[in-house]
Amino acid sequence: MTVELSDRALIDRYAHGDGPAFSELVRRHQRLVYNICFRVAGPGDAEDLTQEVFMRLLDKVTQWRGDSKFTTWLYRLTLNHCRDALRRRRPDAVEVDERLIDPGPRPERTAESHEIADTVTAALMELPLDYRAVVFLRDIEGFAYGEIADILEIELGTVKSRLARARSRLCKMLEPIGPASHQRV
């Protein structure tokens, strides 16, 4: 029976020269980092940004103090890196909505659910980045309100108000396609 080490244990091992410990951290969190990069920067930049985040993490991982969950800290690092990269690469891209597109059709989707997903994705893309971020963190990634506040470095009340406003806007945008499309929103 293999015991899975905690993120803290892997970081401590890496700090003491155990390179494979860092590889395990990458394996464990690469999907989360890629998804964040994809949602913030789009499919064209997601892979490169994911690699860049892990390159930065090589130097910064030992700076994690443990005040919050490692995933919260990593999310913040990733989000900041993506925003900085977008500002450098495309100064106007931070507010461009076309970056958050559906990765493509999945075979198990029906034509109707594919159309609804595309419509919901388009509606999400119309939200300001601050609203998209809270919806993504809460409704897609499942983070708690307090974790979202930590990740985005905003007050808990701001998280709740942005989420309420974002959901309200989404409901209004999705009204034309019927209530089934925004029951979870």
Residue pairs with C-beta under 8 A, 6 or more apart in sequence:
5 13
5 21
5 24
7 25
7 28
7 70
7 71
8 66
8 70
10 21
10 22
10 24
10 25
10 28
11 21
11 25
11 61
11 62
11 64
11 70
13 21
14 21
14 22
14 25
14 61
14 62
15 61
15 62
22 58
22 61
25 57
25 61
26 54
26 57
29 71
29 74
30 50
30 54
32 71
32 74
32 75
32 78
32 141
33 50
33 53
33 54
33 74
33 78
34 46
34 47
34 50
35 141
36 75
36 78
36 79
36 82
37 45
37 46
37 47
37 49
37 50
37 53
37 78
37 82
38 46
38 103
39 100
39 132
39 136
39 140
40 79
40 82
40 83
40 86
40 99
40 100
41 49
41 82
41 85
41 86
41 99
42 98
42 99
42 100
42 101
43 101
43 103
45 85
45 86
45 89
49 81
49 82
49 85
52 81
52 85
53 77
53 78
53 81
53 82
56 77
56 81
57 74
57 77
60 77
64 70
64 73
68 147
68 150
69 147
72 143
72 147
72 150
72 151
75 137
75 143
75 151
76 150
76 151
76 152
76 153
79 133
79 151
79 152
83 94
86 93
86 94
87 93
87 94
90 96
93 99
94 129
95 128
95 129
97 125
97 126
97 127
98 125
99 125
100 121
100 124
100 125
100 132
101 121
101 125
102 117
102 118
102 121
105 114
106 114
109 117
116 177
116 180
116 181
119 174
119 177
119 181
120 170
120 174
120 181
120 182
120 185
123 170
123 173
123 174
124 132
124 135
124 136
124 170
125 132
126 169
126 173
127 135
127 166
127 169
127 170
130 162
131 162
131 165
131 166
131 169
132 166
133 152
134 148
134 152
134 159
134 162
134 163
134 166
135 163
135 166
135 167
135 170
135 185
137 143
137 147
137 148
137 151
137 152
138 145
138 148
138 159
138 163
139 184
139 185
143 151
145 156
145 159
145 160
146 156
148 159
149 155
149 156
149 158
149 159
152 159
154 162
167 185
170 182
170 185
171 182
171 185
174 181
174 182
174 185
